[in-house]
């Protein structure tokens, strides 16, 4: 998967053009003012003003353009550095730290006018280690990208998705109830299973290591911290791997760990 490479858009080029014109106009104004106040030589005043204008444009326009362009590039690189620090390079989902922070913020900002509810789902991609060992890391990455693509097409634009471990993904569904959470989980499982029946399917030559996912999670109707929700959802994911079903549990109290507890994905 190609790394994210932002391009300069129409609005950005508009900003460059504006700064270029502004800088050129300033250069022309300064040049004309100097020629008017301090006329040199014996050339007629009109000719000297025209020469000053052309000289200011010739110097000021490219300098203003370069200044505007590099200013825009500096801002773009700062945004890209911020993005890289919060994203998983393979899937471009949020990494574990960014995901947990965003979930905590989203939970605390859920409107008090409606139900303070939502769901946290964990999706575990199975057999990734076996695929890596038998067919190579490139096949393992391809499998993870297929799972990520299925997740991306199964959630809403305002849902939060992160990669929390080598083969574990997290999905936060604000406002979702148990039925909504199970529906999303089933879409993901069905989508991954459908890969094997697609015209271009994931299947290493002669392979028997089938790609599948398990889904477990929690729903809440009060404000909870991410750590507590994750701990409960992780247990449900483990139960789902054993039972083969989607496991969703309603939590009624905060299960956040104490300061002495340690969480592996941070």
C-alpha positions in Angstrom: 0.0 0.0 0.0 1.4 3.4 -0.9 2.2 5.8 1.8 -0.1 8.8 2.1 1.3 11.6 0.0 -0.9 14.7 0.1 -0.9 16.9 -3.0 -1.4 20.7 -3.3 -5.1 21.3 -3.9 -6.9 24.1 -5.6 -7.4 26.2 -2.4 -3.7 25.9 -1.6 -2.7 27.1 -5.1 -5.1 30.0 -4.6 -3.3 30.9 -1.5 0.1 30.8 -3.3 -1.3 33.0 -6.1 -2.7 35.5 -3.5 0.6 35.8 -1.7 2.5 36.0 -5.0 0.2 38.9 -6.2 0.4 40.6 -2.9 4.2 40.4 -2.8 4.5 41.6 -6.4 2.2 44.5 -5.7 4.2 45.5 -2.6 7.4 45.3 -4.7 5.9 47.5 -7.4 4.6 50.0 -4.8 8.0 50.3 -3.1 9.8 50.7 -6.4 7.4 53.3 -7.7 7.6 55.2 -4.4 11.4 55.3 -4.6 11.4 56.4 -8.2 8.9 59.1 -7.4 10.7 60.4 -4.3 14.3 59.8 -5.5 14.4 60.1 -9.3 17.8 59.2 -10.7 19.2 59.9 -14.2 17.8 62.0 -16.9 15.2 59.6 -18.3 11.7 61.0 -18.5 9.6 60.4 -15.4 7.1 58.1 -17.3 9.9 55.9 -18.6 11.5 55.6 -15.2 8.2 54.6 -13.7 7.6 51.9 -16.3 11.1 50.6 -15.8 10.7 50.5 -12.1 7.4 48.6 -12.4 8.8 46.0 -14.7 11.9 45.6 -12.5 9.7 45.1 -9.4 7.6 42.5 -11.2 10.6 40.6 -12.5 12.1 40.4 -9.0 9.1 40.5 -6.7 6.9 38.0 -8.4 9.3 34.9 -8.3 10.4 35.8 -4.8 6.9 36.1 -3.6 5.9 32.8 -5.3 8.8 30.9 -3.8 8.1 32.4 -0.3 4.4 31.3 -0.6 5.2 27.9 -2.0 7.8 27.0 0.7 5.5 28.3 3.4 2.8 26.0 2.2 5.2 23.1 2.0 6.3 23.7 5.6 2.7 23.5 6.8 2.1 20.4 4.7 5.1 18.6 6.2 4.0 19.5 9.7 0.6 18.1 9.0 2.2 14.9 7.6 4.5 14.5 10.6 1.5 14.8 12.9 -0.4 12.3 10.8 2.5 9.8 10.7 2.8 10.0 14.5 -0.8 8.9 14.9 -1.3 6.4 12.1 -0.4 2.8 11.4 1.8 2.8 8.3 0.3 -0.4 6.8 -3.4 0.2 7.2 -3.5 4.0 7.7 -5.8 3.4 10.7 -5.1 5.2 13.9 -2.4 3.6 16.1 -3.2 2.4 19.6 -2.3 5.6 21.4 -4.2 7.8 19.1 -7.2 5.5 19.0 -7.5 5.3 22.8 -7.2 9.1 23.1 -9.8 9.7 20.4 -12.2 7.2 22.0 -11.8 8.9 25.4 -12.5 12.3 23.9 -15.5 11.0 21.9 -17.1 9.3 24.9 -16.8 12.4 27.0 -18.3 14.6 24.3 -21.4 12.5 23.6 -24.4 14.8 23.9 -26.3 14.6 27.1 -29.5 15.3 25.2 -29.5 11.8 23.8 -28.6 8.4 25.1 -25.0 8.4 26.3 -24.3 5.1 24.6 -21.9 3.5 22.1 -19.9 0.3 21.4 -16.3 -0.7 21.3 -15.6 -3.7 19.0 -12.3 -5.6 18.8 -11.6 -7.5 15.6 -9.0 -10.3 15.7 -7.5 -11.5 12.4 -6.9 -15.2 12.7 -4.1 -17.4 11.3 -1.9 -14.3 10.5 1.1 -15.8 12.2 0.6 -19.1 10.4 0.3 -17.3 7.0 3.5 -15.3 7.8 5.4 -18.5 8.6 4.2 -20.6 5.7 4.0 -18.0 2.9 6.0 -15.0 4.0 5.4 -11.6 5.5 4.0 -10.1 2.2 1.1 -12.5 2.3 0.5 -11.7 6.0 0.4 -8.0 5.1 -1.9 -8.6 2.2 -4.3 -10.5 4.6 -4.2 -7.6 7.1 -5.0 -5.1 4.3 -7.9 -7.2 3.2 -9.3 -7.2 6.8 -8.7 -3.5 7.0 -10.4 -2.8 3.7 -13.4 -4.8 4.9 -13.6 -2.9 8.2 -13.3 0.4 6.4 -16.3 -0.5 4.1 -18.4 -1.7 7.1 -18.4 1.4 9.3 -19.7 4.9 9.1 -17.5 7.9 8.3 -17.7 9.2 11.9 -16.8 5.9 13.5 -13.2 5.6 14.8 -11.0 2.7 13.7 -7.5 1.8 14.9 -5.0 -0.9 14.7 -4.2 -2.0 18.3 -1.9 -4.9 17.7 -0.2 -7.0 15.0 -3.5 -8.6 14.1 -6.1 -6.8 16.2 -8.3 -3.8 15.2 -10.5 -1.6 17.3 -13.8 0.1 16.2 -15.6 2.7 18.3 -19.3 3.2 17.3 -20.7 6.3 19.0 -24.5 6.0 19.6 -24.6 2.3 18.7 -26.7 -0.3 20.6 -26.2 -4.0 20.8 -28.0 -4.7 17.6 -26.0 -2.1 15.7 -22.7 -3.5 17.1 -23.6 -7.1 16.1 -24.7 -5.9 12.6 -21.3 -4.2 12.1 -19.4 -7.3 13.4 -21.4 -9.6 11.1 -20.7 -7.4 8.1 -17.0 -7.6 8.8 -17.0 -11.4 9.2 -19.1 -11.8 6.1 -16.9 -9.5 4.1 -13.7 -11.3 5.1 -15.3 -14.7 4.3 -16.5 -13.4 0.9 -12.9 -12.7 -0.1 -12.5 -16.4 -0.9 -15.4 -16.3 -3.4 -14.3 -13.1 -5.2 -12.8 -13.1 -8.7 -9.5 -12.1 -7.2 -9.3 -13.9 -3.9 -6.8 -14.1 -1.0 -5.4 -17.7 -1.2 -1.7 -18.5 -1.2 -1.0 -21.2 -3.8 -2.1 -24.5 -2.3 -2.6 -22.9 1.1 -5.0 -24.2 3.8 -4.5 -21.3 6.3 -7.9 -19.7 5.9 -8.2 -16.0 6.7 -11.0 -15.3 9.2 -11.8 -12.9 12.0 -13.3 -13.0 15.4 -15.4 -10.1 16.8 -16.0 -9.3 20.5 -16.9 -6.0 22.2 -18.9 -4.1 24.7 -21.7 -1.6 24.7 -22.2 1.1 27.3 -24.8 3.7 28.3 -22.7 5.8 30.6 -19.3 7.5 30.4 -16.5 5.0 30.7 -12.7 5.3 30.2 -11.1 3.5 27.2 -9.0 1.2 29.4 -12.0 -0.2 31.1 -13.9 -0.8 27.9 -10.9 -2.3 26.3 -10.3 -4.8 29.1 -13.9 -6.0 28.9 -13.9 -6.1 25.1 -10.7 -8.1 25.0 -12.3 -10.7 27.2 -15.2 -10.9 24.9 -12.9 -11.2 21.9 -11.2 -14.2 23.6 -14.6 -15.7 24.2 -15.6 -15.1 20.5 -12.4 -16.9 19.4 -13.4 -19.9 21.4 -17.1 -20.0 20.6 -17.0 -18.8 17.0 -19.8 -16.3 17.6 -19.9 -12.6 17.9 -19.7 -11.7 21.6 -21.1 -8.4 22.8 -21.4 -7.6 26.5 -23.1 -4.7 28.2 -21.0 -3.0 30.8 -22.6 -1.1 33.7 -19.5 0.0 35.7 -16.1 1.3 34.8 -13.5 -1.4 34.7 -10.5 0.9 34.1 -7.3 -0.5 35.6 -5.5 1.0 38.5 -2.3 3.0 38.0 -0.3 -0.1 38.9 -1.8 -2.1 36.0 0.0 -2.3 32.7 -1.6 -2.5 29.3 0.4 -4.2 26.5 -0.7 -2.2 23.5 0.7 1.2 24.8 
